Amino acid sequence: MKKRVLALLSVLCLGVGCLGACGNSTGTDAEPTATTAPTATSEPTATTVPTATPEPTATTAPTATPEPTATSEPTATPEPTATPTPEPTKAPETSGPADLTYNFNDLAYYQSYGTDYTIEADGSISLKFNGLYQEIKLSLPMPLDMSYCTGVTVKMKSEVGNLCVKLYDESFAEVFHRYDGMTNGIADHVLSPVLTTKVAGIGLMACTEMSDYSGFVANVYSVTFHMKAGYDSGTTAPTATPIPVDPNDTGIWENNTDVSWIDTTKPMIAFTFDDGPVGAANTSYSIRIQDALAASGQHATFFYWGNRINKTNEAEIKRAYDMGFEIGNHTYSHTDLTTLTPEKMLDDIAKCADKLTAITGLEHFLIRPPYLGTNQTVRSTVREPMINCSIDTKDWAGATADEIMNTINTQKKDGAIVLMHETYAATAEAMETLIPQLVAEGWQIVSVSELFKAKGLELKDGQVYNQAK
């Protein structure tokens, strides 16, 4: 019995010791988990990720008697990276079709054949055709890749005859045309070109034969290219800031030319010659043209290319001035003005003017834009009137003397301005025959300034003139 009591006592003692040991071990293990709890919850990361509300997983912590599930909370930290993953693919925006709409302040004059035109205040173009197949060509602000084009809409009005709309590639070769542009009021003329080339320009041509073209007037308001979704038209050229204008400048060309010799009751036509000087030798084409004019008592305007003026040929310019012909500015470098910044444009014009001033003593000159290229930036920058033409003889394209005379004879009208060049033998030959013929018919051949003054018309800075009307 004594042995059984002693054994029972020792078992009781052993149980008490175990209970104490268990109590101590639970307390010491809880401290570390309490300290790791802040790092496990790491409230800062939890607050930065609203979605990472590890409370639900924290609620599993009590059930997670094996603390390892609590230690798995660090694997919940990838949840911050889980939320950004949708961000890149969040808004895959698909750009819609791009309608590129141009009015005629956006387009630059390229060339015309006997077409009178006016750019109206609203950006539309008013066209007056004097014959079949007469045309005006204009260049786009930038070439358009037509493989992206689904169609072209021309907003226009042509109630008298058909207006043909053409498209030209970068070399200005025709790549598309549609002849049936006749409307009842203002309407959309829809074209469906199937092209893979780039288009750099448009043409507007009269294509109805009629005995009297006096009423053939057409108006075109805009041209819209409908491009496929995703077409990148490139960056639009920034709108140039025009050079500030002197507030005291009236903008009116001071036309002091003498017109006392002109009979205003008779028709007159202005002849212009570009790209000189050639030289003052008696056999020079320029001198032959000057002599043909002088022999009939007529005048003309000569537009000189500044970079070609040198000590050898400047005598030609002095001779032309002394004979009463008008001296004009064809710029220094003969660069298309539409490709230049306003600053470079003015500098190029001024460099040529300086050379002409040194020879003639004059300070202001009418300007013939190279390639007849103008746009809104050119018109708002240039300080002098710009002279284009209503009759292009195409001597620059190899026209013969007979072809030059035929062009002028079939298109001539009172107030017309004729484009020629003093650099071709055919032009000199044509003038030696044509000038006396026109004078015998009662025509007066005059300079541009004489033409406008005799008709009582003002020339304004920055304006483009094709004829005097």
Disulfide bonds with the S-S distance in Angstrom:
none
